[in-house]
């Protein structure tokens, strides 16, 4: 399975304000490119906080992809979208989650929840595996997922990188500054010590307008 992530960050690496206000650092081009990356995935994974803020279908928008092509963006090739569906996967420690939202009505979405405690949802809920996110990845692979897209948040991405489960990071660097001590960043969690920082290798870098679109391979520790 290929596991890859996508985020838009401000120049100072933030993905939201210190108050976790909803912000979109990127332009319409960045939001349309998100559809391209979703189209290349079989499943999209988010954490509980992200889902509580935005219980929306995580699926590609064909109109956005077409608009991006017409705008001249150089990376828009996607598989055929006709008749496809996408697993929308939420990993939660067990806090209360929204039980209503368009995610539950969209015929293209197959919602799946992993929870640390028993919760009632209008969708399939599985207990969090004993081996954590490694078990989540294994379960998705068992269900036929070959390409998994991670869309947030920073703590979830840290855990996945720490567990050596992420192959590729896609990030849009946006011409904004957010600041704020403790504001969520691309990768949060407890962080890596000086001797355990992860190295990346750049695969692609696209400048489009005032934004930079980077694709990086995550090198394994050691």
JOGI-V682201 format. One record per residue. N is the residue number from 0. RES is the residue in one letter. SS is DSSP state (~ for helix, > for strand, _ for the rest). PSI is psi as a letter, one per 30 degrees, with the letter a starting at -180 (999 if undefined). Layout:
n-><N | N>
res-><RES | RES>
ss-><SS | SS>
psi-><PSI | PSI>
This chain:
n-><0 | 1 | 2 | 3 | 4 | 5 | 6 | 7 | 8 | 9 | 10 | 11 | 12 | 13 | 14 | 15 | 16 | 17 | 18 | 19 | 20 | 21 | 22 | 23 | 24 | 25 | 26 | 27 | 28 | 29 | 30 | 31 | 32 | 33 | 34 | 35 | 36 | 37 | 38 | 39 | 40 | 41 | 42 | 43 | 44 | 45 | 46 | 47 | 48 | 49 | 50 | 51 | 52 | 53 | 54 | 55 | 56 | 57 | 58 | 59 | 60 | 61 | 62 | 63 | 64 | 65 | 66 | 67 | 68 | 69 | 70 | 71 | 72 | 73 | 74 | 75 | 76 | 77 | 78 | 79 | 80 | 81 | 82 | 83 | 84 | 85 | 86 | 87 | 88 | 89 | 90 | 91 | 92 | 93 | 94 | 95 | 96 | 97 | 98 | 99 | 100 | 101 | 102 | 103 | 104 | 105 | 106 | 107 | 108 | 109 | 110 | 111 | 112 | 113 | 114 | 115 | 116 | 117 | 118 | 119 | 120 | 121 | 122 | 123 | 124 | 125 | 126 | 127 | 128 | 129 | 130 | 131 | 132 | 133 | 134 | 135 | 136 | 137 | 138 | 139 | 140 | 141 | 142 | 143 | 144 | 145 | 146 | 147 | 148 | 149 | 150 | 151 | 152 | 153 | 154 | 155 | 156 | 157 | 158 | 159 | 160 | 161 | 162 | 163 | 164 | 165 | 166 | 167 | 168 | 169 | 170 | 171 | 172 | 173 | 174 | 175 | 176 | 177 | 178 | 179 | 180 | 181 | 182 | 183 | 184 | 185 | 186 | 187 | 188 | 189 | 190 | 191 | 192 | 193 | 194 | 195 | 196 | 197 | 198 | 199 | 200 | 201 | 202 | 203 | 204 | 205 | 206 | 207 | 208 | 209 | 210 | 211 | 212 | 213 | 214 | 215 | 216 | 217 | 218 | 219 | 220 | 221>
res-><X | X | X | X | X | X | X | X | X | X | X | X | X | X | X | X | X | X | X | X | X | X | X | X | X | X | X | X | X | X | X | X | X | X | X | X | X | X | X | X | X | X | X | X | X | X | X | X | X | X | X | X | X | X | X | X | X | X | X | X | X | X | X | X | X | X | X | X | X | X | X | X | X | X | X | X | X | X | X | X | X | X | X | X | X | X | X | X | X | X | X | X | X | X | X | X | X | X | X | X | X | X | X | X | X | X | X | X | X | X | X | X | X | X | X | X | X | X | X | X | X | X | X | X | X | X | X | X | X | X | X | X | X | X | X | X | X | X | X | X | X | X | X | X | X | X | X | X | X | X | X | X | X | X | X | X | X | X | X | X | X | X | X | X | X | X | X | X | X | X | X | X | X | X | X | X | X | X | X | X | X | X | X | X | X | X | X | X | X | X | X | X | X | X | X | X | X | X | X | X | X | X | X | X | X | X | X | X | X | X | X | X | X | X | X | X | X | X | X | X | X | X>
ss-><_ | > | > | > | > | > | > | > | > | > | _ | _ | _ | > | _ | _ | _ | _ | _ | _ | _ | _ | _ | _ | _ | _ | _ | ~ | ~ | ~ | ~ | ~ | ~ | ~ | ~ | ~ | ~ | ~ | ~ | _ | _ | _ | > | > | > | > | > | ~ | ~ | ~ | ~ | ~ | ~ | _ | _ | _ | _ | _ | _ | _ | _ | ~ | ~ | ~ | ~ | ~ | ~ | ~ | ~ | ~ | ~ | _ | _ | _ | _ | _ | _ | _ | _ | _ | _ | _ | _ | _ | _ | > | > | > | > | > | > | > | _ | _ | _ | _ | _ | _ | _ | _ | _ | ~ | ~ | ~ | _ | _ | _ | _ | > | > | > | > | > | > | > | _ | _ | _ | _ | _ | _ | _ | _ | > | > | > | > | _ | _ | _ | _ | _ | ~ | ~ | ~ | ~ | ~ | ~ | ~ | ~ | ~ | ~ | _ | _ | _ | _ | > | > | > | > | > | > | _ | ~ | ~ | ~ | ~ | ~ | ~ | ~ | ~ | ~ | _ | _ | _ | _ | _ | > | > | > | > | > | > | > | _ | _ | _ | _ | _ | _ | _ | _ | _ | _ | > | _ | _ | _ | _ | _ | _ | _ | _ | _ | _ | _ | _ | _ | _ | > | > | > | > | > | > | > | > | > | _ | _ | > | > | > | > | > | > | > | > | _ | _ | _ | _>
psi-><k | k | k | l | l | k | l | k | l | l | f | g | g | k | f | l | l | f | g | h | k | j | l | j | f | l | a | e | e | e | e | e | f | e | e | e | e | e | f | f | l | f | k | k | k | l | l | e | e | e | e | e | e | i | i | l | k | i | l | l | j | e | e | e | e | e | e | e | e | f | f | g | k | f | i | g | k | l | l | k | f | k | g | l | l | k | k | j | k | k | k | k | f | g | l | k | l | k | g | l | l | f | f | f | f | k | f | f | k | j | k | k | k | k | k | f | l | k | l | k | l | h | l | k | k | k | k | k | l | e | g | b | f | e | e | e | e | e | e | e | e | f | g | g | k | f | j | k | k | k | g | l | a | e | e | e | e | e | e | e | e | e | g | h | f | k | e | k | k | k | k | k | j | k | i | l | k | e | a | j | k | f | k | k | a | e | k | c | a | f | l | k | l | e | f | g | k | k | l | l | k | k | e | k | k | k | k | j | b | g | l | k | j | k | k | k | k | j | k | k | k | 999>
